[in-house]
Amino acid sequence: MPGFLLAIETSCDETAVAVCERNGQIVVSEVASQIELHAPYGGVVPELASRNHNLDLRPLIQKTLDKAGVSIEQILAVAATSGPGLASSLLVGDTTAKAIALGLGKPFVSINHMEGHLLSPFIGSPHGVRQNVSLIVSGGHTLLILVKDVGEYQLLGTTKDDAAGEAFDKVGKMLDLPYPGGPEIDKRSQSGDPGFYDFPRSMMDSGDYDFSFSGLKTSAYYLLGKLPSPIPESTIDDICASFQAAVVEVLVEKLFSAAEKYDANLVTVSGGVSCNSGLRQAVEDKSKDCGIPAILAGTGYSTDNAAMIAYAAAMRLEAGFPPSSLNADIDPNLALA
């Protein structure tokens, strides 16, 4: 009888469940989004997120199993995100996964949310995980990681303040764009002039692989204070395009600079901000210029999802890592490397 892994992801505001084969091939990935619930508040409300995880998770698990055509008896292992994330949200998925694993008498696998992102570009690849320099860029994280093998990671750089996605969302809020601001800035950028305003490229020449986006956000704030109100729609488009260009340039330059320093013959990009069209295009262009291949996570696996958790669990088990203890705790500040 074929066997499958069941994975749960509830680290923030998305309730997600996935089923994959033991080799990591994704069968079904489902997400119950909470964007509309949090939109009136302009950000994620932890209590609201955890309450809705409790409401959505059980029916979503059943929906995923039914859609996959998999019975609960065919589950070989159960995985869940243990951190980083919101404690109240993590507890819902982690506890549910442990209960299912215990009830089935099957292994439980605790997965770092960032490892899920880190490995997500390889989902569906016949070659599996390969050595690379990886950029994880999301609402809460901006990381450069040297991937040597599954479970063997070296942190090269991180943000000193705001993550790139956080800066996108905060500037979107300054511009009164719909929540979440990042995708809206990307959309408005398509009609704007990226050279309209010369936003700072913070830490571009710092000599390391760390990032800083708070100064860029502050620069946008002061610029908006000098403009007439209401700001013309065309000017908003130009600001969005200029802001996006500044963020993208720093991300791409540091990614490929790190790849060259560490003699990497592959770069990967993952996380919610990897959906950004400007970033994807810039990575592809730089990849051609440098001759270093690039793999970007599929857009369906970029934002929070359980497919990446399932895949990471399958890869860890395949690599010989032992299952996790049912006594293992969640860690809202869990580090990757």
Helices and strands as residue ranges (DSSP letters): E 4-9, E 15-21, E 26-32, H 35-38, G 39-41, H 46-68, G 72-74, E 75-83, H 87-104, E 108-112, H 113-119, G 120-122, E 132-137, E 142-149, E 152-158, H 164-174, H 181-189, H 214-226, H 233-261, E 267-270, G 272-275, H 277-290, E 294-296, G 299-301, H 307-318
